[in-house]
Amino acid sequence: MTSRPDHYTPQPYDPYSEDDTRGGWLNSDGYVPRQPQAHEAGEESGREQPDDQPTFALRTVAESTEPGYHVPDTPEVGWDMAASSRRAWVSRAVLLFILAVQAVLSLRLSNTAFQDEALYLAAGHAELQHLLHGTPLPINYAAYFSGSPQLYPVLAAVVDGRFGLAGARTLSLVFMLGATALLYSFTRRLFNERAALAAAALFAVVQSTVVMGYFATYDAAAVFLLALATWIVVRTDRAPVFAVLLAAPVAVLAVGVKYAAGLYLPTIVVLALLTGWPHRGAKAFLRMLLLVLGIGGLLAAGMYTTDLLAGVQQTTTNRDHGSDSAAFLLQRSAEWGGLMFLTAVGGAISYIRRSRMNESPLAQRLGTPGWRWRALLGLVLCGTAVLAPVYQMHLGTVVSLFKHVGFGLLFAAPMAGVGVTRLMGAHFRYPQLGVMLWTAMLCLGISQADWRFGVWPDSSKMIAAIDSHVNRKGHYLSSTPEVPVYYLRDKTSHRQWQSVFGMQYTDKRGKYHTGDEAYRAALRDGEFDLIVLDGLTNPRVDAVIAKAVQGNAHYRLLADLPFRNSSGTGHYRIWIRTS
């Protein structure tokens, strides 16, 4: 018989038997009873456990060791709200990309000089000759220019003389790029980098910005100066109160460049109060008062030491009213800036309801301005966008409205940037919504800018046709006399040209004529050596002139040049005097 361990043989379960409180377990050798613990053994023997015998619990404590690692304290947030060099460089890189997009959108536009561009550049050359050589001015430009002829026109003429029309237009691009960069800077100061980038991205693609960025008029320079004045006001919010006076000469210079910029001076003054209030309290009123006195004093000095007051009254305060309806002007304003304005209004409402501009929980501990301050800021910035449309509804004219809409959007852009950030949500939760909005504005801006730059016809063929027939002695009639005066300024001047917007004439018999009859009488007498009509600038008067030339023995048709513009097709008709 082989020896083998005894195996445990299970017995039938007896529910009435006494439970074995000791328990046990099964292994390969069968059932092994649980070994009694020290205190149990002592109880069973009827005596206490010896003092020198350690208990199981005591052995466990003695043999325990320290853990090999410690769980670090979890920070409340995973990122730092404070400014960092990395964040600054990333933000600047995105801004440079936005500026590059803006530059490309403007530089892709192409056409010959518009009549306003031609007027200001030709006037600048005349003013430059007057300043340098004392050459008499052909006409008094200050009497009817909507900006000082000694400021932007002279600067643009210097660039034009060296680099041509493309150079003068590129100067405007530099101004508009500077305005966008300043917009980013003061929006970042008011809110944060994300809102600043969104504001710059929206402003860079609207029609006004794209067109003014390659349009040789003083609008781009005025926008830049307004942006610079606003930046100074916002940037000096914590500086000594007298630092705000640095914005006064810049704001006045903006008005000098374009008188209509004065419409936005109250906004800059109110911003001096609002930006200073969170840091200075009631002392911010002193800041606003100093800026008012500085701007007012410089404006008064400029008005009464120059002859610009007549130009301000003629082109701005006492301007003739047009016939465009308020509904038509409202529709145009909505088409050219409505989407960005609605975004700004949405951003203002959201900012009034919740001031926090950072997702970090730490931002809740920072002091934020009250809802009244936020409401005033939103009202001022968004309300500024409607100033130009309302004023032009008062004048009843759509002339230059597309440019003036851009002036207001410069101030509404910060709130539009807030609107985009709230639309996308915390941590860019819905970035597709911001991309969709920007893409829609980009498409609108491109299509509207292309249409705007094609409104006037290409004048290159017309200039080539009349070049040999223009000299310093002739008298000429044209729908847009500014264009030939600019391109042929070496052989003619404004004094020799008559427009189709009103005329006074005394015929050979000494009879005085005005209006349409003046044109008819002058043509009967063969007054003009050359007639150039485009049928667009003033179609009614063009028709009067064309009818008077028919059958007139003094004139013959020199050329009929077809052209295409945004509205369709047309043609230049050129007559030359034969006797």
Residue pairs with C-beta under 8 A, 6 or more apart in sequence:
5 29
5 30
6 30
7 29
7 30
8 26
8 30
8 31
22 33
22 34
22 36
22 40
23 33
23 34
24 31
24 32
24 33
24 34
25 31
25 32
25 34
26 32
36 44
37 56
38 49
38 53
38 55
38 56
39 49
39 55
41 49
42 48
42 49
49 55
54 62
76 361
76 362
77 360
77 361
77 362
79 360
81 358
81 360
81 362
81 363
87 193
91 188
91 193
91 196
91 197
94 197
95 181
95 184
95 197
95 200
98 180
98 184
98 197
98 200
98 201
98 204
99 177
99 180
99 181
99 204
101 204
101 205
102 176
102 177
102 180
102 204
102 205
102 209
102 210
102 213
103 173
103 177
103 213
105 204
105 205
105 210
105 213
105 445
105 446
105 449
106 173
106 176
106 210
106 211
106 213
106 214
107 173
107 214
109 210
109 211
109 214
109 449
109 450
109 453
110 453
111 453
111 454
111 456
111 458
112 165
112 456
112 458
112 459
112 460
112 483
113 121
113 165
113 216
113 459
113 483
113 486
113 487
114 215
114 456
115 456
115 480
115 482
115 483
115 537
116 217
116 482
117 165
117 168
117 169
117 215
117 216
117 217
117 486
118 480
118 482
118 483
118 485
118 486
118 487
119 482
119 485
119 486
120 145
120 152
120 153
120 156
120 216
120 217
120 218
121 153
121 156
121 157
121 160
121 165
121 168
121 216
121 486
122 482
122 485
122 486
122 489
122 494
123 141
123 145
123 149
123 153
123 494
124 149
124 152
124 153
124 154
124 155
124 156
124 157
124 158
124 160
125 157
125 160
125 161
125 489
126 135
126 137
126 138
126 141
126 493
126 494
127 137
127 141
127 149
127 150
127 153
127 154
127 157
128 154
128 157
128 158
128 161
129 135
130 136
130 137
131 150
131 154
138 493
138 494
138 495
139 494
139 495
141 149
141 153
142 148
142 149
142 306
142 307
142 308
142 310
142 311
143 307
143 310
143 311
143 314
144 311
144 314
144 315
145 153
145 311
145 315
146 258
146 259
146 260
146 311
146 315
146 316
147 218
147 222
147 256
147 257
147 258
147 259
147 311
148 256
148 257
148 306
148 308
148 311
151 218
151 221
151 253
151 256
151 257
152 217
152 218
152 221
152 257
152 258
153 218
155 171
155 221
156 168
156 171
156 216
156 218
157 168
159 167
159 168
159 170
159 171
160 167
160 168
160 216
163 170
165 216
168 216
169 214
169 215
169 216
170 214
171 216
171 220
172 212
172 213
172 214
172 215
172 216
172 217
172 219
172 220
172 221
173 213
173 214
173 220
175 220
175 221
175 223
175 224
176 209
176 212
176 213
176 220
176 223
176 224
177 213
178 224
178 227
178 228
179 220
179 223
179 224
179 226
179 227
179 410
180 200
180 203
180 204
180 209
181 200
182 224
182 227
182 228
182 230
182 231
183 196
183 199
183 200
183 203
183 227
183 410
183 413
183 414
184 196
184 197
184 199
184 200
185 196
185 231
185 235
186 227
186 230
186 231
186 234
186 235
186 414
187 195
187 196
187 199
187 200
187 413
187 414
187 417
188 195
188 196
189 234
189 235
189 237
190 234
190 275
190 377
190 414
191 357
191 414
191 417
191 418
192 357
192 358
194 417
194 421
195 357
195 414
195 417
195 418
195 420
195 421
196 414
196 417
197 417
198 416
198 417
198 418
198 420
198 421
198 434
199 413
199 414
199 416
199 417
199 420
200 413
200 417
201 420
201 438
202 340
202 343
202 413
202 416
202 417
202 420
202 437
202 438
202 441
203 209
203 340
203 409
203 410
203 413
203 416
205 438
205 441
205 442
205 445
205 446
206 336
206 337
206 340
206 406
206 409
206 441
206 444
206 445
207 336
207 402
207 406
207 444
207 445
207 448
207 449
207 452
208 336
208 337
208 402
208 403
208 405
208 406
208 407
208 409
209 406
209 409
209 445
210 445
210 446
210 449
211 402
211 403
211 449
211 452
211 453
212 219
212 220
212 223
212 403
212 406
213 220
214 453
215 403
217 403
218 257
218 258
219 258
219 400
219 403
219 406
219 407
221 257
221 258
222 254
222 257
222 258
222 260
222 261
222 407
223 406
223 407
223 410
225 250
225 251
225 253
225 254
225 257
225 261
226 251
226 254
226 261
226 264
226 268
226 407
226 410
227 410
228 250
229 247
229 250
229 251
229 254
229 268
230 247
230 268
230 271
230 410
230 411
232 244
232 246
232 247
232 250
233 244
233 247
233 268
233 271
233 272
233 275
233 291
234 271
234 275
236 243
236 244
236 246
236 247
237 275
237 276
237 278
237 279
238 279
241 276
241 280
241 283
241 286
241 287
241 290
242 290
244 272
244 276
244 287
244 290
244 291
244 294
245 290
245 291
245 294
247 268
247 272
247 291
247 294
248 291
248 294
248 295
248 298
249 294
249 298
251 265
251 268
251 295
252 295
252 298
252 299
252 302
254 261
255 261
255 262
255 265
255 299
256 302
256 308
259 311
259 312
259 315
259 316
260 316
260 388
260 404
260 407
261 407
262 299
262 316
263 387
263 388
263 391
263 407
264 384
264 387
264 407
264 408
264 411
265 295
267 380
267 381
267 384
267 411
268 291
269 288
269 291
269 292
269 295
270 288
270 376
270 380
271 380
272 284
272 287
272 288
272 291
273 284
273 285
273 287
273 288
274 284
274 373
274 376
274 377
274 380
275 284
276 283
276 284
276 287
276 288
277 284
277 369
277 373
278 369
278 373
280 287
302 308
303 309
303 312
319 395
319 397
321 395
321 396
321 397
322 395
322 396
322 397
322 398
322 399
323 396
324 396
324 397
324 398
325 396
326 393
326 396
328 398
329 389
329 392
329 393
329 396
329 398
329 401
330 389
330 393
332 398
332 401
332 402
333 389
333 401
333 405
335 448
336 401
336 402
336 405
336 448
337 385
337 405
337 406
337 408
337 409
339 437
339 440
339 441
339 444
340 409
340 412
340 413
340 416
340 441
341 382
341 385
341 386
341 409
341 412
341 416
343 416
343 419
343 420
343 423
343 437
344 381
344 382
344 385
344 412
344 413
344 415
344 416
344 419
345 382
345 415
345 419
346 419
346 422
346 423
347 378
347 415
347 416
347 417
347 418
347 419
347 420
347 421
347 422
348 377
348 378
348 379
348 381
348 382
348 415
348 418
348 419
349 378
350 418
350 419
350 422
351 374
351 377
351 378
351 415
351 418
351 422
352 371
352 374
352 375
352 378
353 371
355 368
355 369
355 371
355 374
356 363
356 364
356 368
357 363
357 418
357 421
359 426
359 427
378 415
380 411
381 411
381 412
381 414
381 415
382 412
382 415
384 408
384 411
384 412
385 405
385 408
385 409
385 411
385 412
386 408
387 408
388 401
388 404
388 405
388 407
388 408
389 401
389 404
389 405
389 408
391 404
392 398
392 401
392 404
402 448
402 452
420 434
420 437
420 438
421 434
423 430
423 433
423 434
423 437
424 430
424 431
424 433
424 434
451 566
452 566
454 565
454 566
455 565
455 566
455 567
456 480
456 536
456 565
457 534
457 536
457 563
457 564
457 565
457 570
457 572
458 563
459 480
459 483
459 487
459 572
461 561
461 563
461 572
462 483
462 484
462 532
462 559
462 561
462 572
462 574
463 483
463 484
463 487
463 488
465 558
465 559
465 561
465 572
465 574
466 484
466 488
466 530
466 532
466 558
466 574
467 488
469 529
469 530
469 558
469 576
470 476
470 484
470 488
470 491
470 492
470 530
471 491
471 492
472 491
472 492
472 493
472 496
474 492
474 496
474 529
474 530
475 496
475 498
475 527
475 528
475 529
476 484
476 492
476 496
476 497
476 498
476 528
476 529
476 530
476 531
476 532
477 497
477 498
477 500
477 519
477 522
477 528
477 530
477 531
477 532
477 545
478 484
478 497
478 498
478 499
478 500
478 530
478 531
478 532
478 533
479 499
479 500
479 532
479 533
479 534
479 535
479 536
479 537
479 538
479 542
480 499
480 534
480 537
481 494
481 497
481 498
481 499
482 494
484 492
484 497
484 532
485 492
485 493
485 494
485 497
498 528
500 533
500 537
500 538
500 541
500 542
500 545
501 538
501 541
502 514
502 515
503 514
503 515
503 518
503 519
503 522
504 512
504 513
504 514
504 518
505 512
505 513
505 514
505 518
505 519
505 521
505 522
505 527
506 512
506 513
507 513
507 521
507 522
507 524
507 525
508 525
511 521
513 520
513 521
513 522
516 541
516 544
519 541
519 544
519 545
519 548
520 544
520 548
522 528
523 545
523 548
523 549
523 552
523 554
523 555
524 548
524 552
526 552
526 554
526 555
526 577
526 579
528 577
529 576
529 577
530 574
530 575
530 576
530 577
531 545
531 549
531 555
531 573
531 574
531 575
531 576
532 572
532 573
532 574
533 542
533 545
533 546
533 572
533 573
533 574
534 542
534 570
534 572
535 542
535 570
535 571
535 573
536 565
536 567
536 570
546 573
549 555
549 575
553 578
553 579
554 577
554 578
554 579
555 575
555 576
555 577
555 578
556 575
556 576
556 578
557 573
557 574
557 575
558 574
558 575
558 576
559 572
559 573
559 574
560 571
560 572
560 573
560 574
561 571
561 572
561 574
562 569
562 570
562 571
563 569
563 570
563 571
563 572
564 570
